[in-house]
């Protein structure tokens, strides 16, 4: 069954879909006012464990250069407008998603 990800910036939630059904939701941190998270349709182009620095335990790169969904070394930032445009997740959450989704998974980021 195909996977898809939808990120709601308004609710600061990531929804993981499988076969058209929501199977999990996760809290996320999003971009600051000066460095907002881009909206639109994207897809996952790479998945890298342990990228180091502020990216936590996992990096899932989007086809928008410089943007991705990643873990964090600052878990208290989840839920806030804190990043330079990336989607931040708790390390355990981003690792659980990266274990199941393939490269090419569609990602929709919406302001709603």
C-alpha positions, -999 to 999 in steps of 0.1 A, spaced: 0 0 0 13 34 -9 23 59 17 18 97 18 26 125 42 6 156 49 19 183 71 -5 209 85 13 241 95 -17 255 113 -21 225 136 17 216 136 9 180 129 23 155 104 -2 129 92 11 96 78 -12 79 53 -12 44 41 -36 33 13 -55 66 17 -61 62 54 -44 81 83 -24 56 103 -5 79 126 -3 116 135 28 133 150 35 167 165 61 188 146 80 220 148 79 243 117 97 273 103 99 307 120 82 337 106 114 349 89 122 314 75 88 298 69 82 262 59 73 261 22 39 249 12 30 228 -17 36 193 -31 70 176 -26 84 141 -23 111 124 -3 144 122 -23 167 107 4 167 92 38 198 94 60 202 81 95 223 101 121 230 132 100 245 149 130 242 184 144 207 197 150 191 172 127 187 145 153 185 108 145 172 110 109 170 132 78 144 127 51 152 152 23 126 169 2 129 177 -35 130 214 -24 168 220 -19 178 225 17 144 214 32 135 181 49 118 163 77 142 155 105 147 147 141 161 172 166 186 176 194 161 199 211 129 180 217 113 210 236 111 228 202 85 204 188 52 223 185 68 256 179 77 279 150 114 273 155 132 260 124 147 276 93 119 260 73 123 223 79 98 201 96 112 189 130 100 158 148 108 138 179 137 114 170 116 83 178 88 95 155 110 104 125 128 71 128 95 52 128 84 69 96 117 65 79 116 27 85 84 23 65 82 49 37 101 46 5 120 72 -15 95 90 -36 68 92 -9 47 123 -16 47 151 10 20 178 10 27 208 32 -4 229 38 -10 262 56 -43 248 70 
